[in-house]
Amino acid sequence: MTYRWQEIIKILIPGFYLLFGIGISVLINHNAFDKGIVEIIGKLSAILLVLLFFAAFVVGYINEIISGGLEYLMYHWGIPRPSRLILNNSFTRFHIVRNSDLRNKLGLQGNGFVDNGKSAKALTQAKQSINMDGCQEFYYQSVLSRNLFFAHLFTSIIMFFILGWSWILFVFTVSVGLLLYWQCCKMNLVYVKKIFLEYLKN
């Protein structure tokens, strides 16, 4: 898959997710699953398909802008950056064996704690020193997982607004949200680890 298609998909899929969730909620709320709606959709399927792709792209693009801003604010408010977790070897699964070599190369203190500010600068330094083409696949997976998590968050809020409170809906949205959040964190860590490993090779 080319990078151009990956760029579009990371916007389209979350856009479709949002539209689908909102659409289903509206149909359920108005009991609109009847024969008339199905016939109308069938007659206008070609036009609706084009409009659906356009709407999904626009909604997905707005979702990406908001998601990126919220992610930045989360790190600003103290949520650990993936680079901070990698540099501090916080998770065995994403452990870098030559962590001390990496820290020395980045000009960081030997075994001292690396905060969000230092880890952000270290990641920027690493990105500027390597050929990022080898990390693009991981980048798109990371952004897609982030966009999907926030799309689910926004969809859940809208669904509660349209459908009202429901324990079934609550358990469903929270369960899916936790899975998507875990995937988002995991892919961010994989992406950042790949950058640091490439940096160590130079």
N, C-alpha and C positions, 0 to 999 in steps of 0.2 A: 504494500500500500504506500503510495507516495505521500510526502509530507503535506502536500496541498489538500489531499483527501482527509488526512488525519486532522488537519486544521479545521476543516468543515465539520467532520464527525464529532469532534469534541464540543461543538456548538449545537449541532442538530439533535443529537441524542438527548441531552438534557432539556432542549426545547420541546421535543416530542413528549418527554416524560411529564413536563409541566402541563402541556396542553391536554394530554390524555387524562391526567389526574383531575384537572379542572372540568374537562368535558364530561367525564363519568359522573363526577359529583353533581353537576348541573342536571344531567339526565335523570339521575336517581332522585334528586330533590323535586323534580317536576314530573316524575313518573312518565318520562317521555319515550320509554322503550316500547313503542307501538308500531303497528304495520305502516302507518302513514310516514313516520320518520324514516323507516328503512327504505321505503319506496322513493322518497325525496332524495335521500343520500345516493341511492342507486342511479337515479336519473342525472344527478349532478356530480357523479364520481370523478370524472376527468377534471372538471373545474375545481372541485373541492381538494383533489390531490395536489394540484399546483399551489392553491392557496394555503393548504396545510403545510407544505414544505417551506413556503415563504414565511408563514407565521411562526413555524418552529425555529427557523433560522433567526428571525428577529427576536423572539422570546429567548432563545438560547444565547444570543449575543448579549442581550441585556443581563441575563443570568450570569454570564461569564464576567461582565464588568463588575456587577455587585459582588459576586463570589470572590473575585480577586481583591476587591476593597475590604471585604469582611475578613479574608484570610490575613491580610496585612494588619488590620486592627487587632486580630486575635494574637498575633505575634507581638504587637506593640504593647498589648495589655498583659503579656507575660506567659502566654501559652508557648511551650518550648518549640523552637524551630527544629525541623528535621536535621539541619546541619549541626545544631547544638547537641541533639541526641546522639548523632553519629560521632562527633568529635569527643564527647564524653563517654563513648562506648556504653550507652545506657541500656542497650538491648543486645543480648548474646547473638541473636539471629542476624543482626546487622553490624556485628563487631568487625572492625578493621584491624587485622593482625599488626600491621606496621603503623599503629596509631601514633606512637611517639615520633616516628620519622615524618609522618604527615604534619604533626603539630610543629615540629622544628622547621619544616619547609615553609609552613604558613606563618612562622614567626610567633607562635603561641607558646605560653609557658608550659614547661614539661608535663606535669600531671595535674596542674591546677584546673579548677572548674571554668568552663567556657560558657559565658552568658549569651543571650540572644544577639546583642550588639556585635560582639566579637565573632560569633559564628556566622552572622550575615556578611560581615566583611571578608571572612575567610572563604566563604562560598563564592563571593564575587571575584576574589583573587584567583581562585581555582578555575572558575569559568573563563576568565580572561586569558588564562595561560594554556588552555587546551583547545583542541578542535572539537567543537560541540556537536558536530555531525553524528558522532558515535553515540551521543546521549539523547538524540531527538526522539527516538522511539519511547524512551523512558519518560521524557518530558511530556509527550502527548498523553501517555497513559496516566501520568500524575495529574495533569490538568483536567482530563476527562473525569477521573474519579472525584476530584474536588468539585467540579461543576455538577456532577450527578448528586453528590451529597447535598449541596446547597439547593439544587432543584427539588430534591425530595423534601427538604426542610420547608421551602416556600410552598410546595404543593400541599404538604400536611397542614400548614397553617390555613391555607385557603379552603381545604376540604372541611376542616373543623368549622370555619366561618360559614360555609354553605350548608353542610349537613348537620351541624350541631354536635354536642358531646356524645361520644359513644365509646364504651370500654373496648369493644372489638376494634374500632378504628384506632383508638389510642395504642393498644397493644401492637397492632399491625404497623402503624407508622413508626413507633419507637423501635420495634424489632428490626425493621428494614433500615431505619436510620442508623442504628448501631452497626449493622453490617457494612453499610456504605461509608460510615465514618472510619471504621477499621481499615477498609480497603483504601480509603483516601490517605490515611496515615501511612499505611504500608507502602503504597506506591510513591509517596513523597520521600520516604526513607530509601527506597530502592534507587530512585532517581539521584538523590544527593550522594548516596554511597558510590554510585557509578561515576559521578563527577570527580569525587575525591580519589577514587582508584585510578582514573585516567590521569589525574594530576600527579599522583605518585610515580607514574610511569615516565613522566618527562624528566 
